[in-house]
């Protein structure tokens, strides 16, 4: 098949595709034959990947109350009161940014939403959750939640897991809908970091839910599923699903004040938390390596990133650092030397700028260092962290290049990427002979995936 009149870096080209592979690229001839695909001058780009998605959570969050506009607890209560929900179902919202609130969260405020149904409000980063007294009793966390109703880290993750425990057919339908929406935006694949089993993907494969490619990762609790099936990173699970990575959460997040830091948060004594102790982290990475599974380690605070880099160095392997939001300059160089990949979500730099300046102070000079990674020779890949940010590659690219989303000047413009750099970091293929024809066309009518 020939693709005609595609725009590549300002030049019209024709692309020959044979069995899903690009076999020739020539200047546009102006000719057209039956069976050809006419790009009509639209820009051709490699299909885009979102390298960090919690697909189960994203599929559900698309139906939940959006709390991002809320700037205090009263606003959250007002949004949740208006959110439609069945009479016995929990009232659920997502997008809290309570680190900037002047009035701290109180469980009693959410009791004003309902005293008969669970009310659950997830933070933007999902590392904390605010619940009412009904939810506290239902989840058996009355003592932990206290008067604030705030749960963090492992306690918050347990609530997330409980809220995700819905009928398989319902969940699969939501995920299929999310795939359809993602493909319409030019997404050809995702790396999923959901807390679920390979059997969930076996079931979806059998149902034909395969609109996009998936790299399905596992957490320590389930990584032996891959070991027992002798699946290495990149191996086929079935259909369009491949084995992904071992995901380990080493610290928390900035909004929850649990990102693990070398020095305390501004005006506080806390340095955050290390969720996985160093010996256990080393054991997990070494075990995964021995089974051919690459580790993808969550690290946000500067000390968490140091710990993760130390671990990769000690085990003697490469891998991915998920988020890498605050990395010491000397550690950026170490990442390059060790061949580590920085898996970054540009929307965080924009969404967190005020919280970062408040809690990290002058240390923001080495926070969210996307351009610094490239300059040092670190491989950079981009994603959304959906549902923390939308599963929208164009939003990701815009945040990487503009580093602002509210009309304010670019935040730390020296770390902004060019559009070409952002697209390259959002794709796994290139427009070259021998590459898979995972192509999309961008023009006045939107995005058209090449079928």
C-alpha positions as CSV (number, residue, x, y, z in Angstrom):
1,X,0.0,0.0,0.0
2,X,1.1,3.6,-0.7
3,X,0.4,6.5,1.6
4,X,0.3,9.6,-0.6
5,X,0.9,13.3,0.2
6,X,1.9,13.0,3.8
7,X,3.6,16.1,5.4
8,X,6.9,15.3,7.2
9,X,8.9,18.2,8.5
10,X,7.4,20.5,6.0
11,X,8.0,18.2,3.0
12,X,5.3,16.1,1.2
13,X,6.3,12.5,0.9
14,X,4.9,9.1,-0.2
15,X,5.3,6.1,2.1
16,X,5.2,2.5,1.0
17,X,3.9,0.1,3.6
18,X,4.2,-3.7,3.2
19,X,2.9,-6.1,5.9
20,X,2.7,-3.4,8.4
21,X,6.3,-2.2,7.9
22,X,7.6,1.0,6.1
23,X,9.4,-0.3,3.1
24,X,10.1,3.0,1.2
25,X,9.9,6.7,1.6
26,X,10.0,9.0,-1.5
27,X,9.2,12.6,-2.4
28,X,5.5,12.9,-3.1
29,X,4.8,12.1,-6.8
30,X,1.3,13.6,-7.0
31,X,0.0,10.3,-8.3
32,X,-2.8,8.3,-6.8
33,X,-4.0,4.8,-7.5
34,X,-6.8,2.6,-6.3
35,X,-6.1,1.3,-2.9
36,X,-3.7,4.2,-1.9
37,X,-4.3,6.2,1.2
38,X,-4.4,9.9,0.6
39,X,-3.1,11.9,3.6
40,X,-4.2,15.1,1.8
41,X,-1.3,17.1,3.2
42,X,-1.8,16.1,6.9
43,X,1.2,15.9,9.0
44,X,2.4,12.3,9.5
45,X,3.8,11.3,12.9
46,X,4.7,8.0,14.6
47,X,1.9,6.6,16.7
48,X,2.0,7.9,20.2
49,X,2.5,6.0,23.4
50,X,1.5,6.9,26.9
51,X,4.3,5.4,29.0
52,X,2.6,5.6,32.4
53,X,-1.1,4.8,32.8
54,X,-3.2,3.3,35.5
55,X,-5.8,2.0,33.0
56,X,-8.3,0.5,35.4
57,X,-8.3,3.6,37.6
58,X,-8.5,5.9,34.5
59,X,-11.4,4.0,33.1
60,X,-13.3,4.4,36.4
61,X,-12.2,8.0,37.1
62,X,-13.7,9.1,33.8
63,X,-17.1,8.6,35.4
64,X,-16.3,10.3,38.8
65,X,-16.6,13.8,40.1
66,X,-13.8,16.2,39.0
67,X,-12.4,17.9,42.1
68,X,-9.5,19.7,40.4
69,X,-11.4,23.1,40.4
70,X,-11.9,22.9,44.2
71,X,-9.5,25.2,46.1
72,X,-10.8,24.3,49.6
73,X,-12.9,21.8,51.4
74,X,-16.1,23.7,51.0
75,X,-15.7,23.6,47.2
76,X,-15.2,19.8,47.4
77,X,-18.3,19.4,49.4
78,X,-20.3,21.4,46.9
79,X,-19.0,19.4,43.9
80,X,-19.7,16.1,45.5
81,X,-23.2,17.1,46.5
82,X,-24.1,17.8,42.9
83,X,-22.4,14.7,41.5
84,X,-25.0,12.1,40.3
85,X,-24.8,8.7,41.8
86,X,-27.1,5.8,42.5
87,X,-28.9,5.9,45.9
88,X,-26.8,3.2,47.6
89,X,-23.5,3.7,45.7
90,X,-20.4,5.5,47.1
91,X,-20.1,9.1,46.1
92,X,-16.6,9.3,44.6
93,X,-14.4,12.2,43.3
94,X,-10.9,12.6,42.1
95,X,-8.4,15.5,41.9
96,X,-7.9,16.8,45.5
97,X,-5.0,19.2,45.9
98,X,-5.3,19.8,49.6
99,X,-1.6,20.7,50.2
100,X,-2.5,24.3,49.3
101,X,-5.7,24.6,51.3
102,X,-5.8,27.0,54.2
103,X,-8.6,25.0,55.9
104,X,-7.4,21.5,56.6
105,X,-9.6,18.5,55.7
106,X,-12.1,17.3,58.3
107,X,-14.1,14.1,58.1
108,X,-17.1,16.0,59.4
109,X,-17.1,18.1,56.2
110,X,-17.7,15.0,54.0
111,X,-20.4,13.8,56.4
112,X,-22.3,16.9,55.3
113,X,-22.3,15.3,51.8
114,X,-23.9,12.1,53.1
115,X,-24.3,10.3,56.4
116,X,-25.7,7.1,54.8
117,X,-23.3,6.5,51.9
118,X,-19.6,6.3,51.7
119,X,-18.0,9.5,50.4
120,X,-14.5,9.1,48.9
121,X,-12.4,11.9,47.5
122,X,-9.0,10.9,46.0
123,X,-6.1,13.2,45.7
124,X,-4.8,14.2,42.3
125,X,-1.8,11.8,42.7
126,X,-3.9,9.0,44.4
127,X,-1.4,8.8,47.2
128,X,-4.0,10.1,49.7
129,X,-7.8,9.9,50.0
130,X,-10.3,11.9,52.1
131,X,-13.3,9.9,53.4
132,X,-16.4,10.4,55.5
133,X,-17.4,8.5,58.6
134,X,-19.5,6.0,56.6
135,X,-16.5,5.1,54.4
136,X,-14.3,4.9,57.5
137,X,-16.5,2.3,59.1
138,X,-17.0,0.4,55.8
139,X,-13.3,0.2,55.1
140,X,-12.5,-0.5,58.8
141,X,-10.1,2.5,59.1
142,X,-11.9,4.6,61.8
143,X,-8.8,4.7,64.0
144,X,-6.4,5.5,61.1
145,X,-8.6,8.1,59.5
146,X,-9.0,10.1,62.7
147,X,-10.8,13.4,62.7
148,X,-9.3,14.5,59.4
149,X,-10.6,11.5,57.4
150,X,-7.3,11.5,55.4
151,X,-5.5,8.2,54.6
152,X,-2.1,8.2,52.9
153,X,0.1,5.8,50.9
154,X,-0.7,2.1,51.7
155,X,-3.9,2.9,53.5
156,X,-5.1,5.0,50.5
157,X,-4.0,2.3,48.1
158,X,-6.2,-0.2,50.0
159,X,-9.2,2.1,49.5
160,X,-8.4,2.5,45.8
161,X,-8.2,-1.3,45.5
162,X,-11.6,-1.7,47.2
163,X,-13.2,1.0,45.0
164,X,-11.8,-0.7,41.9
165,X,-13.3,-4.1,42.9
166,X,-16.3,-4.0,40.5
167,X,-17.7,-6.6,38.1
168,X,-15.2,-7.8,35.5
169,X,-17.6,-7.3,32.6
170,X,-18.4,-3.7,33.7
171,X,-14.7,-2.9,34.2
172,X,-13.8,-4.4,30.8
173,X,-16.4,-2.3,29.1
174,X,-15.0,0.8,30.7
175,X,-11.5,-0.1,29.6
176,X,-12.7,-0.8,26.1
177,X,-14.3,2.7,26.0
178,X,-11.1,4.2,27.4
179,X,-9.1,2.5,24.6
180,X,-11.5,3.9,22.0
181,X,-11.0,7.4,23.3
182,X,-7.2,7.0,23.5
183,X,-6.9,5.7,19.9
184,X,-9.0,8.7,18.6
185,X,-6.3,10.9,20.0
186,X,-3.4,9.1,18.3
187,X,-2.5,6.7,21.0
188,X,-1.3,3.3,19.7
189,X,-0.1,1.9,23.0
190,X,0.2,2.3,26.7
191,X,2.3,1.0,29.5
192,X,-0.1,0.0,32.3
193,X,0.9,0.2,35.9
194,X,-2.4,-1.0,37.3
195,X,-2.6,-3.1,40.5
196,X,-4.1,-6.1,38.8
197,X,-3.3,-9.6,37.4
198,X,-2.2,-11.0,34.1
199,X,-5.4,-13.0,34.1
200,X,-7.3,-9.7,33.8
201,X,-5.5,-9.2,30.5
202,X,-6.0,-12.8,29.4
203,X,-9.8,-12.2,29.9
204,X,-9.7,-9.0,27.9
205,X,-7.7,-10.6,25.1
206,X,-10.3,-13.3,24.8
207,X,-13.0,-10.6,24.5
208,X,-11.1,-8.9,21.7
209,X,-10.4,-5.8,23.7
210,X,-7.3,-5.0,21.6
211,X,-7.7,-1.6,20.0
212,X,-4.3,-0.5,21.2
213,X,-1.1,-2.1,22.3
214,X,-0.5,-2.7,26.0
215,X,2.6,-3.4,28.1
216,X,1.1,-4.9,31.3
217,X,3.2,-4.4,34.4
218,X,3.0,-6.1,37.7
219,X,3.6,-5.1,41.3
220,X,5.7,-7.3,43.8
221,X,2.5,-9.0,45.1
222,X,1.9,-10.5,41.6
223,X,5.2,-10.5,39.8
224,X,5.5,-14.3,40.2
225,X,2.7,-14.6,37.7
226,X,5.2,-13.5,35.1
227,X,8.0,-15.7,36.6
228,X,5.7,-18.8,36.6
229,X,4.8,-18.2,32.9
230,X,8.4,-17.5,32.0
231,X,7.4,-14.1,30.6
232,X,10.2,-11.6,30.2
233,X,9.7,-7.9,29.5
234,X,8.6,-7.5,25.9
235,X,7.3,-11.1,25.6
236,X,3.8,-11.6,24.3
237,X,1.1,-12.3,26.8
238,X,-1.4,-12.7,24.0
239,X,-3.1,-10.6,21.4
240,X,-1.6,-7.1,21.5
241,X,-0.5,-7.3,25.1
242,X,3.1,-7.7,26.1
243,X,4.7,-8.3,29.5
244,X,5.7,-5.0,31.0
245,X,7.8,-4.2,34.1
246,X,8.1,-4.9,37.8
247,X,6.6,-1.7,39.4
248,X,7.8,-0.8,42.9
249,X,6.6,2.3,44.8
250,X,9.6,3.5,46.7
251,X,8.2,6.8,48.1
252,X,5.1,8.9,48.1
253,X,4.1,12.2,46.4
254,X,4.7,15.9,46.9
255,X,1.0,16.8,47.5
256,X,0.8,14.2,50.3
257,X,4.2,15.3,51.6
258,X,5.4,11.7,51.4
259,X,8.0,12.1,48.6
260,X,11.3,11.0,50.2
261,X,13.7,13.9,50.5
262,X,17.4,14.5,51.5
263,X,16.3,17.5,53.6
264,X,12.9,18.3,55.3
265,X,10.0,20.0,53.6
266,X,10.1,23.8,53.9
267,X,9.0,24.8,57.4
268,X,8.5,21.2,58.5
269,X,10.5,18.4,60.1
270,X,9.3,15.6,57.8
271,X,11.5,14.3,55.0
272,X,8.7,12.1,53.6
273,X,8.6,8.3,53.6
274,X,10.5,5.4,52.0
275,X,7.8,2.9,51.2
276,X,10.2,0.1,50.3
277,X,13.3,-0.4,52.4
278,X,16.6,-0.6,50.5
279,X,17.4,-4.4,51.1
280,X,13.9,-5.3,49.9
281,X,14.2,-3.0,46.9
282,X,17.5,-4.6,45.9
283,X,16.1,-8.1,46.4
284,X,13.1,-7.3,44.2
285,X,15.2,-5.8,41.4
286,X,17.7,-8.6,41.5
287,X,14.9,-11.3,41.4
288,X,13.2,-9.6,38.5
289,X,16.4,-9.2,36.6
290,X,17.2,-12.9,37.0
291,X,13.8,-13.6,35.4
292,X,14.3,-11.2,32.5
293,X,11.8,-8.6,33.8
294,X,13.0,-4.9,33.9
295,X,12.2,-2.9,37.0
296,X,10.3,0.4,36.8
297,X,10.8,2.1,40.2
298,X,8.5,5.0,41.4
299,X,10.7,7.8,42.8
300,X,9.6,11.4,43.3
301,X,11.7,12.9,46.0
302,X,15.4,13.6,45.6
303,X,16.5,11.0,48.1
304,X,14.1,8.4,46.7
305,X,15.8,9.0,43.3
306,X,19.2,8.6,44.9
307,X,18.1,5.4,46.5
308,X,16.7,4.0,43.3
309,X,19.8,4.9,41.3
310,X,22.0,3.3,44.0
311,X,19.9,0.2,43.7
312,X,20.2,-0.1,39.9
313,X,24.0,0.5,40.2
314,X,24.4,-2.1,42.9
315,X,22.4,-4.7,41.0
316,X,24.3,-3.8,37.8
317,X,21.3,-3.4,35.5
318,X,19.4,-0.7,33.7
319,X,15.8,0.1,34.2
320,X,13.2,2.9,34.4
321,X,12.6,5.5,37.0
322,X,8.9,6.5,37.1
323,X,8.3,10.2,37.8
324,X,11.9,11.3,38.7
325,X,10.4,14.6,39.7
326,X,13.3,15.9,41.8
327,X,16.8,14.6,40.9
328,X,20.1,16.0,42.1
329,X,22.2,17.2,39.2
330,X,24.9,14.7,40.0
331,X,22.3,11.9,40.0
332,X,21.1,13.0,36.5
333,X,24.7,12.3,35.3
334,X,24.7,8.9,37.1
335,X,21.4,8.0,35.3
336,X,23.1,8.7,32.0
337,X,26.1,6.6,32.9
338,X,24.0,3.7,34.1
339,X,21.7,3.8,31.0
340,X,18.6,4.4,33.0
341,X,15.4,5.7,31.5
342,X,13.5,8.7,32.9
343,X,9.8,8.1,32.6
344,X,8.3,11.6,33.1
345,X,4.8,13.0,33.2
346,X,5.0,16.7,32.1
347,X,1.6,17.6,33.4
348,X,2.9,17.1,37.0
349,X,5.4,20.0,36.5
350,X,2.5,22.3,35.7
351,X,0.0,21.0,38.2
352,X,2.4,20.9,41.0
353,X,4.3,24.1,40.5
354,X,2.7,26.0,43.4
355,X,2.9,23.0,45.8
356,X,6.5,22.4,44.8
357,X,7.5,26.0,45.4
358,X,5.8,26.0,48.8
359,X,7.1,22.6,50.0
360,X,10.5,22.4,48.2
361,X,11.5,26.1,48.1
362,X,14.8,26.7,46.2
363,X,15.1,23.0,45.5
364,X,12.7,23.5,42.6
365,X,15.9,24.5,40.7
366,X,16.4,20.8,40.0
367,X,12.8,19.6,39.9
368,X,11.1,18.2,36.9
369,X,14.4,18.3,34.8
370,X,13.2,17.1,31.4
371,X,15.6,19.1,29.3
372,X,18.4,18.3,31.7
373,X,17.8,14.6,31.2
374,X,18.1,15.0,27.4
375,X,21.2,17.2,27.7
376,X,22.9,14.6,29.9
377,X,22.1,11.8,27.5
378,X,19.4,10.1,29.6
379,X,16.7,8.4,27.6
380,X,13.4,10.3,28.2
381,X,9.9,8.9,27.7
382,X,6.7,10.7,28.4
383,X,3.3,9.7,29.8
384,X,0.3,11.1,31.7
385,X,0.0,9.0,34.9
386,X,-3.7,8.9,34.2
387,X,-5.9,9.3,36.1
388,X,-3.6,11.9,37.8
389,X,-3.6,13.7,34.5
390,X,-5.7,13.0,31.4
391,X,-4.8,10.2,29.0
392,X,-4.3,12.7,26.3
393,X,-0.9,12.8,24.4
394,X,-1.5,16.3,23.1
395,X,-2.0,17.6,26.6
396,X,1.2,15.8,27.6
397,X,3.1,17.3,24.7
398,X,1.8,20.8,25.4
399,X,2.8,20.6,29.1
400,X,6.3,19.4,28.1
401,X,6.7,22.4,25.7
402,X,4.8,25.2,27.4
403,X,5.3,24.2,31.1
404,X,2.3,26.3,32.0
405,X,-1.4,25.8,31.8
406,X,-3.1,28.8,33.4
407,X,-1.8,31.8,31.5
408,X,1.1,32.4,33.8
409,X,4.7,32.6,32.3
410,X,6.5,29.4,31.6
411,X,7.7,27.8,34.8
412,X,11.4,27.1,34.6
413,X,11.6,27.6,30.8
414,X,15.1,26.2,30.7
415,X,13.5,22.7,31.2
416,X,11.0,23.1,28.4
417,X,11.2,20.7,25.4
418,X,10.7,21.5,21.8
419,X,7.7,19.9,20.0
420,X,10.0,17.5,18.2
421,X,11.7,16.4,21.4
422,X,8.3,15.9,23.1
423,X,7.0,13.9,20.2
424,X,10.1,11.7,20.0
425,X,9.8,11.0,23.8
426,X,6.1,10.1,23.2
427,X,6.7,7.5,20.5
428,X,8.5,4.1,20.2
429,X,8.9,4.2,16.5
430,X,10.2,6.6,13.9
431,X,9.2,7.4,10.3
432,X,12.0,5.4,8.6
433,X,12.3,2.4,6.4
434,X,12.2,-0.8,8.4
435,X,10.0,0.7,11.1
436,X,6.5,-0.5,12.0
437,X,3.9,1.6,10.2
438,X,2.3,2.7,13.5
439,X,1.4,6.1,12.0
440,X,-1.1,8.9,12.7
441,X,-2.1,11.8,10.6
442,X,-2.7,15.2,12.2
443,X,-4.6,17.9,10.3
444,X,-7.6,20.3,10.4
445,X,-10.0,17.5,11.0
446,X,-8.1,16.1,14.0
447,X,-6.1,12.9,14.4
448,X,-6.5,10.0,12.0
449,X,-4.9,6.7,12.9
450,X,-3.5,4.7,10.0
451,X,-5.2,1.4,9.8
